[in-house]
Amino acid sequence: MSKRSSQLSTEGSKIAQKALELKGWTKEFLASQIYLSSGSIHSFFARKPVEKENFAKICGILEIATQEVIDIPKFQNIDNLVADIRQKTQNSIIQKCGAMKVLDMTYPIEINHIYTNVNILDKITGRQRKSIDEITQKFDRNNFDRLGLPQVVETRVPGLEAVKKYDKLLVLGKPGSGKTTFLKHLAIQCISEQIFSNYLPIFLSLKEFADTDVKLKLLDYICQQLADDRVDNNSVISLFESGRILLLLDGLDEVQQQADNHVIREIRDFSQRFSMNRFVLTCRIAAKEYTFEQFTEVEVADFDQEQIQSFATKWFTAKNSNLDKVFIEQLQENLSIYELASSPILLTLLCIEFEDAGDFPRSRTELYQRATHTLLRRWDAKRAIKRDDVYKQLSVPLKENLLSYLALITFEKGEYFWKQQDVLNYIASYIRNFLESPQNLDALLLDSEAVLKSIEAQHGLLVERAREIYSFSHLTFHEYFTAKEIVAKANPEIFNDLSLLNLSKYVFYKQWHEVFLLTSEMLKSADVLLLSMKFQIDRAVSHNRHIQELLAWANQKSIQVSNSHHPGAIRAFYLCLAAGICILDHTSYPFLEHWEFLEMSHLLESLDSNIELSFYTGSGLGFGMGNFHAPVELVDSNLALDINLAHARAQASLLYRIANRDIENENFTSIILWQADDYEYSESDDEMREKHPIDDTNFYTLNEALYTAINLIDNQEFFDELDKLDEELPQGVYDYWDEYYQWYKNDSGAWANRLKKLNQKYRNIDYDWPLNNAEEWGLLRAYCYANKLLLDCLNTQCYVSFDNRQYIQETLLLPFNEIEKMMEMERKKLLNRDGI
């Protein structure tokens, strides 16, 4: 391009002359120092035009600021120049940055319609010096909660604040973390005068800059880009020299290796030459070790709950859809999918998937396959980005196999975070099997490190959580690739297949829940896996006499009371009832903060939500149990009768325990009505409070449950017995306080025991099951949890033969001797059929 010139202003001439005098130099000596002709130096001081580069050299050696001495003859007011060029470039900026189209979107969507404020971490997580113990110090592997899986969390700062705070910003982020969208948003905000209204925004793709046929200077490339908007080169340079440009450089990691050095050198030189401007540069984390000394490095944070909801609402609103609330609800109900939504690109994928059907695919596997496919193949391919694969032999399928290999090894060890050296050893043991792999350990480890960085930078499936500490980017991916490896090794047609038998051993471990679901879906046939799980579950409690007695009782009740529900659901109902009574009879009040019976109630809910038994705290801190709405709403009168009878008796026993507790050595919190938010008490209550707690919540629960039960009884003898008990109850609390207090202090225990005997005689319920033993209680909970998992697997999109499906459903929650009887009967049928 043609040479450009600059000249000194009137005031600049004085500043330059004074600088020369301070140096004690002649003009000829100055010319010799920077290898310029004496004519150029004399033209400079005579305020005549001098080539731009020479002008800058002279200013540099005289140690004077170019912008302080340069003459802008056309635009004496730089603000007018900024306004003029902003107007010329506005349309092209909006066209380039105003919309986005990714993945399977059929048409672009405006950035402003869906943009969600980006948060950044001012400390790069992968550079923190933390050990695995420090990262996992609050993580309880025995009480697995996927949302409690530790993440390295730093203070979040709004991205716009960081741009305003730092003149030169290097924004790092995982693939699909929203870096490009963030830069485009900045460009649109700037040109629309929402931010930096006295700056000109320039958005450049570094990939496009690097792909030009001729290696251009960055300034020349920018001038070429702006020439289409009728902006002359001198005006562009004037803006840069005046520090009025917001230069947005996107995708340093997208530059191919052969152009790396040129692009990096240009960015460094350019940012130093025009240091008064604002620069924002984006790059993927772990792409390469870039060093830009003048740039502050920050990291794009994953989306939090508020950002996920904001993005989803904006997305569906922009599509004229009202699915956003349903989308968020279903996300929150499925935590493994919810995890993926923290990545903007995967959240976009989820919205696209949900948009068509108004639901997520029933198959978890299908959704996770699409998510991994997006990161491994489509995200770069969609934008025509060709990366230099550091390990050419490792194709995408082989990378998937490597990730599966790594996932199973670490998941079986309960390792969710790994030291870098351990990861490198795992990768080395995998890639050494390739024909051209080096056998030398040091060379293997070098290749392994290249592979690790490649997977981290290119796909974001592995991430550095702290310095030299790695994990999968989402626990969901760890689980998915673990299941994928199990399926790859398994032979689903062999009953004693080692891979499936080994998996079945983890049926009681909550951290394996998602792996079981995914494996059952991926297998060609899940018969062997589900039967192995069933065998493990039943065998685990087969030798425990108390649990077998409890299961036998629940089975007996299922035979006695109802034909309107599946026997397995009735058995689960009575297991829940026994557990609830056990809790009310043996646990300090109010009950534990963590509800240990949830495995049982969740099992019942999955079998038959119409007879769900739930547990609750009342408004006055009272504790109880009932149907989801109320006990009376149970359609089956037998079930409603039993729960109300058991509940009434348990509340009476609880009142007696409260009234006669050991105050001196009390481990049990009083139930006091004035703790309720809506209760106002007067000074007259003081004496009463000092003597005893006020237990009206429990008493009214007792009264209501007994009344409901009496109205459900069709046995006259039993009715008469209950009616007598009802007449013995005090007729109020506040109107007849002394009577009530005497009853619950002295008589409630005996009253409860009489009701308990009636419950056992007439209804075969309300027994003292020995579930207060911690070991047996834990075993029962594990048994119910594992059966719930078995049902969940059965209800996935898996193939299971009709006979095996029926067998699992019919033998669910049966005592072991009953299962053996059924199996023996089936064996005899087969023998008779075959004529043996």
Buried (B, 14 or more C-beta within 10 A) or exposed (E): EEEBBBBBBEEBBEBBEEBBEEBEBEEEEBBEEBEBEEEBBEBBBEBEBBBBEBBBBBBEBBEBEBBEBBBBEEBEEBEEBBBBBBEBBBEBBBEBBBBBEBBBBEEEBEBBEBBBEBBBBBEBBBEBEBBBEEBBEEBEEEEBEBEEBBEBEBEBBEBBEBBEEBBBBBBBBBBBBBBBBBBBBBBBBBBBEEBBEEBBBBBBBBBBBBBEEEEBEBBBBBBEBBEEBEBBBBBBBBBBBBBBBBBBBBBBBBBBEEBBEBBBEBBBEBBEBBEBBBBBBBBBBBBBEBEBEEBBBBBBBBBEEEBBBBBBBBBBBEBEBEBBEBBBEBBBEBBBBBBBBBBBBBBBBBBBBBBEEEEBBEBBBBBBBBBBBBBBEBBBEEEEBEBEBBBEEBEEEBBBBBBBBBBBBBBBEEBBBBBBEBBBBBBBBBBBEEEEBBEEEEEBBBBBBBBBBBBBBBBBBBBBBBBBBBBBBBBBBBBBBBBBBBBBBBEBEEEEBEBBBBBBEBBBBBBBBBBBBBBBBBBEBBBBBBBBBBBBBBEBBBEBEBBBBBBBBBBBBBEEBBEBBBBBBBBBBBBBBBBBBBBBBEBEBBBEEEBBBBBBBBBBBBBBEBBBBBBEEBEBBBBBBBBBEEBBEBEBBBBBBBBBBBBBBBBBBBBBBBBEBEEEEEEBBBBBBEEBEEBEEEEEBEEEBEEBBBBBBBBBBBBBBBBBBBEBBEEEEBBEBBEEBBEEBBEEBEEEEEEBBEBBBEBBBEBBBBBBEBBEEBBBBBBEBBBEEEEBBEBBBBBBBBBBBBBBBBEBEBEBEEEBBEBBBEBBBBBBEBBEEEEEEEEEEEEEEEEE
